């Protein structure tokens, strides 16, 4: 049922205290977004219940919720299947991400203090340093670079100081990273330059420039993803 190579014990038994259906939902969502459960995979209630150490009822309830939210497809007379995201869905999500992150950059230029700007510069320095060290290694640590990129964007969102915006962005980001895993290898050096320019705009408290740079930055990512997809390369692991 689970993807080959899933580490032994990666699916923990759930503790009983608390709303069990919610804990089962979170566990299944994590397995879906990390692609331990691949798109198109048939989800058998009894097998999921066995893996999670629960009865079938909370699994059934969790699958209903996941279906409502678009993570799972319930097919009559066939059962539940992990949703298979389309290129159009991914492109639409990236467009929404651009809107949210553009506003976050504008607000960050208003609210960021010196320590926040220093934190952004530190993340950038780490990215450039790691990239330089691995420049000759074709198999450099893309996952680590993706993590640093995510930290940078999360920090900008934090500096924006808007909890509602941050909550919406977190929901979109989780789905974006499932639909189209980051493409750090294609964007690498160019992305660092864009991050540097964005930090400068935030430090200058230039709202409009920060918003424009973030919009261009996220649209570059969107176009790069579309180009990779059109070339027929598999970017989803």
PERATA-V878896 format. One line per field, one symbol per residue. psi: psi as a letter, one per 20 degrees, with the letter a starting at -180 (. if undefined). Layout:
psi=???
This chain:
psi=grqqjpqpjhoqpqqhqrohhhhgghghhghghikhoqpippopghgghghikrrhghgghhhgghghijhqpoppjhbqqpqoqrhggghhghgggggghghggghhhgipahhghhgghgggggggghhghjhjohkrnhggggghghgghhgggghhkohgghgghggghghgiggnqqlhhhhdghhgghgghggggghiknggggggghghghhggghgghggghijqoip.
